[in-house]
């Protein structure tokens, strides 16, 4: 009943309908986001209680020190030093961030087993020329795709034939109000559309992707409409977009759908070049030079021949990776969604590469 009401709300508010797979994923992502906010609120309450408790202890300790006039200043300084060191250790511990449960985990994909023991909850690998399936795991499930979204963003920009030399200014509209993440591109920075496209693909720069969508004729809403229209044209039936950066967990697709997107994007040399570049320096007007690097270190390795790639991460999506690569003379497209651990998606790609290397070439 909730799903039917949500589907009706989506159609009335945004003017489109979604299939059951996409609808379920969006609903789960919304529940996930609410749980994240609730958890954050609980953490703040616990922190406030802890602060009050520490304050009380400090006041009691201070009272005892005042009463004990014989206590030496050296002991007091030593005690203060220990408290400072202890405080710093707590800060360092709090800075460690671990991947939490994802939307895929919430629907039980974590329990899925596969022959390669992949860390990714979903995967799909095909021969690019013959479309023969070489490996698959939960390939039909629609999941949040994070910054893999930027691959569709680049496709819309390139196919619209917008002026790549046009200078676009980063504004407050490009701030991340979804996750609250930062960016090296300051408000007021001015870059060409080509530069924005370059760092959006290579370094997954969110404000760059936002500016690309915002500067489209008709603005961001028209850009998102074009993204969904292109997905439909490509036959990506389990896909839906709501922004150009991928920060929203409501950007969803199945691993099988993303192979279609990769094949479409691969037709454009500029997307292949920008996505597989390793370093790039931009010169924002009136700002200092900024050097960006790739988010996929496999492109830097001599034993990989990668023609196109994109990474992505938000908590709901887990670690994601899509690539086109030549393995043993064979063009292969691979998709990995919802992996845990910073390097696990790269390890999954290496496992698949080893699998393909062991396959006998077809007669």
MOURDA-V792430 format. One record per pair of residues at least 6 apart in sequence whose ideal C-beta (glycine too) atoms are under 8 Angstrom apart, sorted by the first residue. I is the first residue (numbers start at 1). J is the second residue. D is the distance in Angstrom with one decimal. If there is no record, write none. Layout:
BEGIN
i->I j->J d->D
i->I j->J d->D
END
This chain:
BEGIN
i->2 j->27 d->7.4
i->3 j->20 d->7.5
i->3 j->23 d->6.0
i->3 j->24 d->7.0
i->3 j->27 d->6.5
i->6 j->23 d->6.5
i->6 j->26 d->7.7
i->6 j->27 d->5.9
i->7 j->17 d->6.8
i->7 j->18 d->6.8
i->7 j->23 d->5.5
i->10 j->16 d->7.1
i->10 j->17 d->7.2
i->10 j->18 d->6.2
i->10 j->23 d->7.5
i->10 j->26 d->7.8
i->11 j->17 d->5.0
i->16 j->228 d->7.0
i->18 j->26 d->7.2
i->18 j->240 d->5.8
i->19 j->237 d->6.5
i->19 j->238 d->7.1
i->21 j->140 d->7.7
i->21 j->141 d->7.4
i->21 j->142 d->4.4
i->21 j->238 d->5.0
i->21 j->254 d->7.4
i->22 j->142 d->5.2
i->22 j->238 d->6.0
i->22 j->239 d->7.2
i->22 j->240 d->4.8
i->22 j->252 d->5.8
i->24 j->142 d->7.5
i->25 j->103 d->6.6
i->25 j->141 d->7.9
i->25 j->142 d->4.4
i->25 j->143 d->6.2
i->25 j->144 d->7.1
i->25 j->252 d->4.6
i->26 j->240 d->7.1
i->26 j->250 d->5.1
i->26 j->252 d->6.5
i->28 j->103 d->5.1
i->28 j->106 d->5.6
i->28 j->107 d->6.4
i->29 j->103 d->5.4
i->29 j->144 d->5.7
i->29 j->249 d->3.7
i->29 j->250 d->5.8
i->29 j->252 d->7.3
i->29 j->316 d->5.3
i->30 j->249 d->7.9
i->30 j->250 d->7.6
i->31 j->106 d->7.7
i->32 j->102 d->7.8
i->32 j->103 d->5.7
i->32 j->106 d->6.3
i->32 j->249 d->6.6
i->32 j->315 d->7.8
i->32 j->316 d->5.2
i->33 j->249 d->6.3
i->33 j->316 d->7.2
i->36 j->315 d->6.9
i->65 j->71 d->6.3
i->65 j->76 d->6.7
i->99 j->315 d->7.3
i->99 j->318 d->6.6
i->99 j->319 d->7.2
i->99 j->340 d->4.8
i->99 j->341 d->6.6
i->100 j->315 d->5.4
i->102 j->121 d->7.2
i->102 j->143 d->8.0
i->102 j->144 d->7.6
i->102 j->315 d->6.7
i->102 j->316 d->5.7
i->102 j->317 d->6.4
i->102 j->318 d->4.2
i->102 j->338 d->5.1
i->102 j->340 d->7.9
i->103 j->143 d->6.0
i->103 j->144 d->5.4
i->103 j->249 d->6.7
i->103 j->316 d->4.8
i->103 j->317 d->7.1
i->103 j->338 d->7.5
i->104 j->110 d->6.9
i->104 j->121 d->3.8
i->104 j->122 d->6.7
i->104 j->138 d->7.8
i->104 j->141 d->7.4
i->104 j->143 d->5.5
i->104 j->318 d->6.4
i->104 j->337 d->7.2
i->104 j->338 d->3.9
i->105 j->121 d->7.2
i->105 j->338 d->7.7
i->107 j->141 d->7.4
i->109 j->121 d->3.9
i->109 j->122 d->6.6
i->109 j->138 d->5.5
i->109 j->141 d->6.7
i->109 j->338 d->6.8
i->110 j->121 d->6.3
i->112 j->121 d->6.7
i->112 j->137 d->6.4
i->112 j->138 d->5.8
i->114 j->123 d->7.6
i->114 j->137 d->4.7
i->116 j->135 d->7.2
i->116 j->348 d->7.6
i->116 j->351 d->4.7
i->116 j->352 d->6.9
i->116 j->355 d->6.3
i->117 j->351 d->7.7
i->118 j->137 d->6.4
i->118 j->336 d->7.3
i->118 j->339 d->7.6
i->118 j->348 d->4.7
i->118 j->351 d->6.5
i->119 j->339 d->4.6
i->119 j->340 d->5.8
i->119 j->341 d->6.3
i->119 j->344 d->3.7
i->119 j->345 d->7.3
i->119 j->347 d->6.7
i->119 j->348 d->5.8
i->120 j->137 d->7.2
i->120 j->318 d->7.8
i->120 j->319 d->7.9
i->120 j->336 d->4.1
i->120 j->337 d->6.0
i->120 j->338 d->6.1
i->120 j->339 d->4.1
i->120 j->344 d->7.4
i->120 j->345 d->6.3
i->120 j->348 d->5.1
i->121 j->137 d->7.8
i->121 j->138 d->6.2
i->121 j->143 d->7.4
i->121 j->318 d->6.8
i->121 j->337 d->6.4
i->121 j->338 d->3.8
i->121 j->339 d->7.3
i->122 j->137 d->6.0
i->122 j->138 d->4.1
i->122 j->139 d->6.3
i->122 j->141 d->5.7
i->122 j->143 d->6.1
i->122 j->254 d->7.5
i->122 j->255 d->4.7
i->122 j->335 d->7.7
i->122 j->336 d->7.6
i->122 j->337 d->4.2
i->122 j->338 d->5.9
i->123 j->135 d->6.4
i->123 j->136 d->6.7
i->123 j->137 d->4.4
i->123 j->138 d->7.6
i->123 j->139 d->7.0
i->123 j->255 d->6.0
i->123 j->334 d->7.4
i->123 j->335 d->6.4
i->123 j->336 d->5.1
i->123 j->337 d->7.2
i->123 j->348 d->6.8
i->123 j->352 d->7.6
i->124 j->133 d->7.5
i->124 j->135 d->7.4
i->124 j->136 d->5.1
i->124 j->137 d->7.6
i->124 j->139 d->4.0
i->124 j->255 d->3.8
i->124 j->256 d->5.3
i->124 j->258 d->7.4
i->124 j->259 d->5.9
i->124 j->334 d->7.5
i->124 j->335 d->4.7
i->125 j->133 d->7.4
i->125 j->134 d->4.5
i->125 j->135 d->4.1
i->125 j->136 d->7.1
i->125 j->332 d->6.4
i->125 j->333 d->7.1
i->125 j->334 d->4.5
i->125 j->335 d->7.3
i->125 j->352 d->5.5
i->125 j->356 d->7.8
i->126 j->132 d->6.4
i->126 j->133 d->5.5
i->126 j->134 d->6.1
i->126 j->259 d->5.7
i->126 j->332 d->7.3
i->126 j->333 d->5.3
i->127 j->134 d->6.2
i->127 j->330 d->6.4
i->127 j->331 d->7.1
i->127 j->332 d->6.4
i->128 j->263 d->6.9
i->128 j->266 d->7.9
i->128 j->324 d->6.4
i->128 j->331 d->3.9
i->128 j->332 d->6.2
i->128 j->333 d->5.0
i->129 j->330 d->8.0
i->129 j->331 d->5.7
i->134 j->332 d->6.9
i->134 j->352 d->7.7
i->134 j->355 d->7.5
i->134 j->356 d->6.3
i->134 j->359 d->7.6
i->135 j->352 d->6.0
i->135 j->355 d->6.6
i->136 j->255 d->7.6
i->136 j->256 d->7.8
i->137 j->255 d->7.9
i->138 j->255 d->7.3
i->139 j->254 d->6.3
i->139 j->255 d->4.4
i->139 j->256 d->4.5
i->139 j->335 d->7.9
i->140 j->238 d->7.0
i->140 j->254 d->5.4
i->140 j->256 d->6.0
i->141 j->238 d->8.0
i->141 j->254 d->5.9
i->141 j->255 d->7.7
i->142 j->238 d->4.1
i->142 j->239 d->7.3
i->142 j->240 d->8.0
i->142 j->252 d->4.9
i->142 j->253 d->6.4
i->142 j->254 d->5.0
i->142 j->257 d->7.9
i->143 j->252 d->6.1
i->143 j->253 d->7.3
i->143 j->254 d->7.2
i->143 j->255 d->8.0
i->143 j->317 d->6.7
i->143 j->337 d->5.3
i->143 j->338 d->5.8
i->144 j->249 d->4.3
i->144 j->250 d->7.6
i->144 j->251 d->6.4
i->144 j->252 d->5.6
i->144 j->314 d->6.6
i->144 j->316 d->4.5
i->144 j->317 d->3.8
i->145 j->246 d->6.5
i->145 j->251 d->5.7
i->145 j->252 d->6.4
i->145 j->253 d->5.0
i->145 j->258 d->7.1
i->145 j->312 d->6.0
i->145 j->317 d->5.9
i->145 j->320 d->6.0
i->145 j->337 d->6.8
i->146 j->246 d->4.7
i->146 j->247 d->7.8
i->146 j->251 d->7.4
i->146 j->312 d->3.3
i->146 j->313 d->5.3
i->146 j->314 d->4.5
i->146 j->316 d->8.0
i->146 j->317 d->4.0
i->146 j->320 d->5.5
i->147 j->204 d->4.5
i->147 j->206 d->7.7
i->147 j->209 d->7.8
i->147 j->245 d->7.1
i->147 j->246 d->4.2
i->147 j->310 d->6.8
i->147 j->311 d->6.5
i->147 j->312 d->3.6
i->147 j->313 d->6.9
i->147 j->320 d->7.6
i->148 j->246 d->6.5
i->148 j->253 d->7.4
i->148 j->258 d->6.5
i->148 j->310 d->5.4
i->148 j->311 d->7.8
i->148 j->312 d->4.3
i->148 j->320 d->5.3
i->148 j->322 d->5.7
i->149 j->209 d->7.8
i->149 j->241 d->6.3
i->149 j->243 d->7.2
i->149 j->244 d->7.0
i->149 j->245 d->6.6
i->149 j->246 d->3.2
i->149 j->251 d->4.6
i->149 j->312 d->7.2
i->150 j->200 d->5.2
i->150 j->201 d->6.3
i->150 j->204 d->6.5
i->150 j->209 d->5.1
i->150 j->244 d->7.5
i->150 j->245 d->6.9
i->150 j->246 d->6.0
i->150 j->310 d->6.3
i->150 j->312 d->7.8
i->151 j->201 d->7.6
i->151 j->261 d->5.8
i->151 j->262 d->7.2
i->151 j->265 d->5.4
i->151 j->271 d->7.6
i->151 j->275 d->7.7
i->151 j->310 d->4.8
i->151 j->322 d->7.0
i->152 j->227 d->5.1
i->152 j->230 d->6.6
i->152 j->231 d->6.9
i->152 j->241 d->6.5
i->152 j->261 d->6.1
i->152 j->265 d->8.0
i->153 j->200 d->6.7
i->153 j->209 d->5.4
i->153 j->212 d->5.9
i->153 j->213 d->6.5
i->153 j->223 d->7.9
i->153 j->227 d->7.2
i->153 j->244 d->4.6
i->153 j->245 d->7.6
i->154 j->197 d->5.9
i->154 j->200 d->6.9
i->154 j->201 d->5.6
i->154 j->265 d->6.5
i->154 j->268 d->8.0
i->154 j->271 d->5.1
i->154 j->274 d->7.4
i->154 j->275 d->7.7
i->155 j->230 d->6.5
i->155 j->261 d->7.3
i->155 j->264 d->6.1
i->155 j->265 d->5.1
i->155 j->268 d->7.4
i->155 j->271 d->7.1
i->156 j->216 d->7.3
i->156 j->223 d->6.4
i->156 j->226 d->5.1
i->156 j->227 d->5.7
i->156 j->230 d->6.3
i->157 j->193 d->7.1
i->157 j->197 d->6.0
i->157 j->212 d->5.5
i->157 j->216 d->7.6
i->158 j->197 d->7.9
i->158 j->268 d->5.1
i->158 j->270 d->6.2
i->158 j->271 d->6.4
i->159 j->230 d->7.6
i->160 j->216 d->6.9
i->160 j->217 d->7.7
i->160 j->226 d->7.5
i->162 j->193 d->6.1
i->162 j->215 d->7.7
i->162 j->216 d->7.3
i->163 j->193 d->6.6
i->164 j->192 d->6.5
i->164 j->193 d->4.9
i->164 j->194 d->4.0
i->164 j->197 d->7.2
i->165 j->192 d->5.5
i->165 j->193 d->7.2
i->165 j->194 d->6.8
i->166 j->192 d->6.7
i->166 j->193 d->5.1
i->166 j->215 d->7.7
i->167 j->190 d->5.2
i->167 j->191 d->6.9
i->167 j->192 d->5.7
i->167 j->285 d->7.0
i->168 j->190 d->7.0
i->168 j->191 d->6.4
i->168 j->192 d->7.4
i->168 j->193 d->5.9
i->168 j->196 d->6.2
i->168 j->211 d->5.1
i->168 j->212 d->7.8
i->168 j->215 d->5.0
i->169 j->188 d->6.6
i->169 j->189 d->7.2
i->169 j->190 d->4.8
i->169 j->211 d->7.9
i->170 j->185 d->5.0
i->170 j->186 d->7.0
i->170 j->187 d->5.8
i->170 j->188 d->6.6
i->170 j->189 d->4.6
i->170 j->190 d->7.5
i->170 j->191 d->7.7
i->170 j->207 d->5.4
i->170 j->211 d->5.8
i->170 j->284 d->8.0
i->171 j->187 d->6.5
i->171 j->211 d->7.8
i->171 j->214 d->7.8
i->172 j->187 d->6.0
i->173 j->210 d->7.2
i->173 j->214 d->5.8
i->174 j->183 d->7.9
i->174 j->185 d->7.8
i->174 j->187 d->7.8
i->174 j->206 d->8.0
i->174 j->207 d->4.3
i->174 j->210 d->4.0
i->174 j->211 d->5.3
i->174 j->214 d->6.7
i->175 j->187 d->7.7
i->175 j->207 d->7.6
i->176 j->182 d->7.7
i->176 j->183 d->7.4
i->176 j->206 d->5.9
i->176 j->207 d->7.7
i->176 j->210 d->8.0
i->176 j->245 d->7.7
i->176 j->247 d->5.8
i->178 j->243 d->7.6
i->178 j->247 d->4.2
i->178 j->248 d->5.4
i->179 j->247 d->5.3
i->179 j->314 d->6.6
i->181 j->206 d->6.4
i->181 j->247 d->7.2
i->183 j->205 d->6.7
i->183 j->206 d->6.0
i->183 j->207 d->4.4
i->184 j->205 d->7.5
i->184 j->290 d->5.6
i->184 j->292 d->7.9
i->185 j->191 d->7.6
i->185 j->205 d->6.5
i->185 j->207 d->4.5
i->185 j->208 d->6.5
i->185 j->284 d->6.9
i->185 j->290 d->7.6
i->186 j->284 d->7.4
i->186 j->287 d->6.2
i->188 j->286 d->7.1
i->188 j->287 d->7.6
i->189 j->284 d->3.7
i->189 j->285 d->7.3
i->189 j->286 d->7.8
i->189 j->287 d->5.1
i->190 j->284 d->5.9
i->190 j->285 d->3.7
i->190 j->286 d->7.1
i->191 j->208 d->7.4
i->191 j->282 d->5.7
i->191 j->284 d->5.7
i->191 j->285 d->7.7
i->193 j->212 d->6.9
i->193 j->215 d->7.1
i->195 j->208 d->7.9
i->195 j->282 d->4.9
i->196 j->205 d->7.7
i->196 j->208 d->4.2
i->196 j->209 d->7.8
i->196 j->211 d->5.6
i->196 j->212 d->5.5
i->197 j->208 d->7.5
i->197 j->212 d->6.5
i->197 j->270 d->7.5
i->197 j->274 d->6.1
i->198 j->274 d->4.7
i->198 j->277 d->7.0
i->198 j->280 d->5.6
i->198 j->282 d->7.7
i->199 j->205 d->4.2
i->199 j->208 d->5.1
i->199 j->280 d->6.4
i->199 j->282 d->6.3
i->199 j->292 d->4.9
i->200 j->208 d->4.2
i->200 j->209 d->4.4
i->200 j->212 d->6.4
i->201 j->271 d->6.8
i->201 j->274 d->4.3
i->201 j->275 d->4.3
i->201 j->310 d->6.8
i->202 j->274 d->5.8
i->202 j->275 d->6.4
i->202 j->276 d->7.9
i->202 j->277 d->4.9
i->202 j->278 d->7.8
i->202 j->280 d->6.1
i->202 j->292 d->6.3
i->202 j->293 d->7.7
i->202 j->294 d->5.4
i->202 j->295 d->7.5
i->203 j->280 d->7.7
i->203 j->292 d->4.1
i->203 j->293 d->6.4
i->203 j->294 d->6.9
i->203 j->295 d->6.0
i->204 j->295 d->5.1
i->204 j->310 d->7.7
i->204 j->311 d->6.4
i->204 j->312 d->7.1
i->205 j->292 d->7.0
i->206 j->245 d->4.6
i->206 j->246 d->8.0
i->206 j->247 d->6.2
i->209 j->244 d->5.0
i->209 j->245 d->4.1
i->209 j->246 d->7.4
i->210 j->220 d->7.7
i->210 j->243 d->7.6
i->210 j->244 d->6.1
i->210 j->245 d->5.3
i->212 j->223 d->7.8
i->212 j->244 d->6.0
i->213 j->220 d->4.6
i->213 j->223 d->4.1
i->213 j->224 d->7.1
i->213 j->243 d->7.1
i->213 j->244 d->3.1
i->213 j->245 d->7.6
i->214 j->220 d->5.0
i->214 j->223 d->7.6
i->214 j->244 d->7.9
i->216 j->222 d->5.9
i->216 j->223 d->3.9
i->216 j->226 d->7.2
i->220 j->243 d->7.4
i->220 j->244 d->6.7
i->223 j->244 d->5.8
i->224 j->241 d->5.6
i->224 j->242 d->6.3
i->224 j->243 d->6.6
i->224 j->244 d->7.0
i->227 j->241 d->4.3
i->227 j->244 d->7.3
i->228 j->239 d->7.9
i->228 j->240 d->6.5
i->228 j->241 d->5.5
i->230 j->264 d->7.9
i->231 j->239 d->4.4
i->231 j->240 d->7.5
i->231 j->241 d->6.9
i->231 j->253 d->7.8
i->231 j->257 d->7.5
i->231 j->261 d->7.6
i->234 j->260 d->4.7
i->234 j->261 d->6.5
i->234 j->264 d->5.7
i->235 j->257 d->8.0
i->235 j->260 d->6.0
i->236 j->253 d->6.4
i->236 j->257 d->4.0
i->236 j->258 d->7.9
i->236 j->260 d->5.6
i->236 j->261 d->6.5
i->237 j->257 d->7.1
i->238 j->252 d->7.5
i->238 j->253 d->6.1
i->238 j->254 d->4.0
i->238 j->256 d->7.4
i->238 j->257 d->5.1
i->239 j->252 d->6.7
i->239 j->253 d->4.0
i->239 j->254 d->7.3
i->239 j->257 d->4.8
i->239 j->261 d->7.9
i->240 j->250 d->7.0
i->240 j->251 d->7.2
i->240 j->252 d->5.5
i->240 j->253 d->7.7
i->241 j->251 d->5.2
i->242 j->248 d->5.0
i->242 j->250 d->4.6
i->242 j->251 d->5.9
i->243 j->251 d->6.5
i->246 j->312 d->5.8
i->246 j->314 d->7.3
i->247 j->314 d->6.6
i->249 j->314 d->6.3
i->249 j->316 d->3.8
i->249 j->317 d->6.7
i->253 j->261 d->7.5
i->255 j->335 d->4.3
i->255 j->336 d->7.8
i->255 j->337 d->5.5
i->258 j->322 d->5.6
i->258 j->335 d->4.7
i->258 j->337 d->7.9
i->259 j->333 d->5.2
i->259 j->335 d->6.1
i->261 j->322 d->7.9
i->262 j->308 d->6.4
i->262 j->322 d->5.6
i->262 j->323 d->7.9
i->262 j->324 d->5.8
i->262 j->333 d->5.2
i->262 j->335 d->7.5
i->263 j->333 d->6.7
i->265 j->271 d->4.9
i->265 j->308 d->6.4
i->266 j->272 d->6.4
i->266 j->307 d->6.7
i->266 j->308 d->5.2
i->266 j->324 d->5.6
i->271 j->308 d->6.6
i->272 j->307 d->5.6
i->272 j->308 d->4.9
i->275 j->308 d->5.3
i->275 j->309 d->5.4
i->275 j->310 d->5.9
i->276 j->294 d->7.9
i->276 j->299 d->5.0
i->276 j->306 d->5.6
i->276 j->307 d->6.9
i->276 j->308 d->6.5
i->276 j->309 d->6.0
i->277 j->294 d->6.8
i->277 j->299 d->8.0
i->278 j->293 d->6.6
i->278 j->294 d->4.9
i->278 j->299 d->6.0
i->278 j->300 d->5.4
i->279 j->291 d->6.4
i->279 j->292 d->6.9
i->279 j->293 d->5.3
i->279 j->294 d->7.3
i->280 j->291 d->7.4
i->280 j->292 d->5.2
i->281 j->289 d->5.7
i->281 j->290 d->6.9
i->281 j->291 d->4.8
i->281 j->292 d->7.5
i->282 j->289 d->7.3
i->282 j->290 d->5.2
i->282 j->292 d->6.9
i->283 j->289 d->5.5
i->283 j->290 d->7.9
i->284 j->290 d->6.8
i->294 j->300 d->6.9
i->295 j->311 d->4.5
i->296 j->306 d->7.8
i->296 j->309 d->5.0
i->296 j->310 d->7.8
i->296 j->311 d->5.1
i->296 j->321 d->6.9
i->296 j->323 d->7.7
i->296 j->346 d->7.5
i->297 j->346 d->7.1
i->298 j->304 d->4.9
i->298 j->306 d->6.3
i->298 j->309 d->7.4
i->298 j->323 d->7.5
i->298 j->346 d->5.8
i->298 j->349 d->6.4
i->299 j->306 d->5.0
i->299 j->309 d->6.2
i->304 j->325 d->6.3
i->304 j->353 d->7.8
i->305 j->325 d->5.9
i->305 j->326 d->4.3
i->305 j->327 d->7.7
i->306 j->323 d->5.7
i->306 j->324 d->7.0
i->306 j->325 d->4.8
i->307 j->324 d->4.5
i->307 j->325 d->6.6
i->307 j->326 d->7.0
i->307 j->331 d->7.7
i->308 j->323 d->6.8
i->308 j->324 d->4.4
i->309 j->321 d->7.3
i->309 j->322 d->6.8
i->309 j->323 d->4.5
i->309 j->324 d->7.4
i->310 j->321 d->7.6
i->310 j->322 d->5.3
i->311 j->319 d->7.7
i->311 j->320 d->6.6
i->311 j->321 d->5.4
i->311 j->345 d->7.4
i->312 j->319 d->7.8
i->312 j->320 d->4.0
i->312 j->321 d->7.6
i->313 j->319 d->5.3
i->313 j->320 d->6.7
i->317 j->337 d->7.1
i->317 j->338 d->6.3
i->318 j->337 d->7.0
i->318 j->338 d->3.6
i->318 j->339 d->5.5
i->318 j->340 d->6.1
i->319 j->336 d->7.9
i->319 j->338 d->7.5
i->319 j->339 d->4.2
i->319 j->340 d->6.8
i->319 j->341 d->6.9
i->319 j->342 d->7.0
i->319 j->344 d->6.2
i->319 j->345 d->4.6
i->320 j->336 d->6.6
i->320 j->337 d->5.1
i->320 j->338 d->6.9
i->320 j->339 d->7.2
i->320 j->345 d->6.8
i->321 j->334 d->7.9
i->321 j->335 d->7.7
i->321 j->336 d->4.7
i->321 j->339 d->7.5
i->321 j->345 d->4.1
i->321 j->346 d->7.2
i->321 j->348 d->7.6
i->321 j->349 d->6.4
i->322 j->333 d->7.8
i->322 j->334 d->7.1
i->322 j->335 d->4.9
i->322 j->336 d->7.5
i->323 j->333 d->7.4
i->323 j->334 d->5.3
i->323 j->349 d->6.6
i->324 j->331 d->6.9
i->324 j->332 d->7.2
i->324 j->333 d->5.2
i->324 j->334 d->8.0
i->325 j->331 d->7.9
i->325 j->332 d->5.6
i->325 j->334 d->7.1
i->325 j->353 d->7.5
i->326 j->332 d->7.4
i->327 j->353 d->5.5
i->327 j->356 d->4.7
i->327 j->357 d->6.4
i->328 j->356 d->6.4
i->328 j->357 d->5.5
i->328 j->359 d->7.9
i->328 j->361 d->7.6
i->330 j->356 d->6.7
i->330 j->361 d->7.8
i->332 j->356 d->6.2
i->334 j->349 d->6.3
i->334 j->352 d->5.7
i->336 j->345 d->4.9
i->336 j->348 d->5.0
i->336 j->349 d->6.7
i->339 j->345 d->4.3
i->339 j->348 d->6.2
END
